[in-house]
Amino acid sequence: MSARTVLAVAALCVSPLALAVEGNAEAARDKVAMCIGCHGIPGYQTVFPKTYKVPLIGGQYPEYIVAALQAYKSGDRKHPSMNGIAASLTEQDMADIAAYYSAQK
């Protein structure tokens, strides 16, 4: 089993309602501007609040992306920028963003 498969299964176990809303990749085009600045740059690192290597999320399983965003929104995952961004997202926004990035290479 690949690492991506394991992560996707784990995301589903952590958040069984991860994809309760159907995502629309086209609708996400206006929602991903806040994501591209970090998650679209190979090798990008943030320096706040500490040095953190930002993962490229293109091609990631949508269940994992939604579960991660839900965890940032609830505060279960900690990163000030991501917590703030996720706090503003609806379930539909999360599903749309996940659909968009899962379709990327």
matplotlib code that plots the C-alpha trace (Angstrom):
import matplotlib.pyplot as plt

x = [0.0, 1.4, 2.0, -0.7, -3.2, -2.4, -2.8, -6.1, -7.4, -6.2, -7.9, -11.2, -10.9, -10.2, -13.0, -15.7, -17.7, -14.7, -16.5, -20.1, -20.3, -19.4, -16.6, -16.5, -13.0, -14.3, -15.9, -12.6, -10.8, -11.8, -11.1, -7.5, -5.7, -4.9, -3.4, -1.3, 1.1, 2.5, 1.3, 2.1, 5.8, 8.2, 10.5, 8.7, 9.3, 7.5, 9.4, 6.4, 5.9, 8.9, 10.6, 8.1, 8.4, 5.1, 3.9, 2.8, -0.8, -1.5, -2.7, -3.4, -6.5, -9.5, -10.4, -7.1, -7.3, -10.8, -9.7, -6.7, -8.7, -11.3, -8.5, -7.0, -10.5, -11.2, -7.7, -6.7, -3.9, -1.8, -0.4, -1.4, -1.8, -3.7, -5.9, -6.9, -7.5, -9.5, -11.6, -13.0, -13.9, -17.3, -17.6, -18.4, -15.3, -13.2, -14.7, -14.2, -10.6, -10.0, -11.6, -9.4, -6.1, -6.8, -7.1, -3.7, -0.5]
y = [0.0, 3.4, 6.2, 8.3, 5.5, 5.1, 8.9, 8.9, 6.0, 7.7, 10.9, 9.1, 7.4, 10.7, 12.5, 10.2, 13.2, 14.7, 14.7, 15.3, 18.0, 17.4, 19.6, 21.6, 22.2, 25.0, 26.8, 26.8, 28.9, 32.0, 30.4, 29.1, 32.5, 32.3, 28.8, 29.2, 31.7, 29.0, 25.6, 26.3, 27.0, 24.0, 24.1, 27.0, 27.5, 29.9, 31.5, 32.2, 31.1, 28.9, 27.6, 25.2, 23.4, 24.0, 20.9, 21.0, 19.8, 19.3, 15.7, 15.0, 13.0, 15.3, 13.5, 14.3, 18.0, 18.4, 16.5, 18.8, 21.9, 20.8, 20.0, 23.5, 25.1, 23.2, 23.9, 20.2, 21.1, 24.2, 26.7, 30.4, 31.1, 27.9, 28.2, 31.7, 30.7, 27.6, 29.5, 31.5, 28.4, 26.8, 23.0, 23.8, 25.9, 23.1, 20.5, 22.8, 23.5, 19.8, 19.0, 21.6, 20.5, 16.8, 17.4, 19.1, 17.2]
z = [0.0, -0.9, 1.6, -0.2, 0.2, 3.9, 4.4, 2.6, 4.6, 7.8, 6.9, 6.3, 9.7, 11.5, 9.7, 8.4, 7.2, 5.3, 2.0, 3.2, 0.6, -3.1, -4.3, -7.5, -8.9, -11.2, -8.3, -6.4, -9.0, -7.1, -3.7, -4.1, -4.4, -0.7, -1.2, -4.3, -2.6, -0.4, -1.7, -5.3, -4.9, -5.0, -1.9, -0.3, 3.5, 5.9, 8.7, 11.0, 13.6, 12.9, 9.8, 8.2, 4.8, 3.0, 1.1, -2.5, -2.3, -6.0, -6.6, -3.0, -2.1, -1.6, 1.6, 3.1, 2.1, 3.6, 6.8, 7.2, 6.6, 9.2, 11.7, 11.2, 11.5, 14.8, 16.1, 16.2, 13.9, 14.8, 12.4, 12.8, 9.1, 8.3, 11.4, 10.3, 6.7, 7.6, 10.1, 7.1, 5.0, 4.8, 4.2, 0.6, 0.2, 1.7, -0.7, -3.7, -2.8, -2.3, -5.7, -7.3, -5.8, -6.2, -9.9, -10.1, -10.9]

ax = plt.figure().add_subplot(projection="3d")
ax.plot(x, y, z, "-o")
ax.set_aspect("equal")
plt.show()
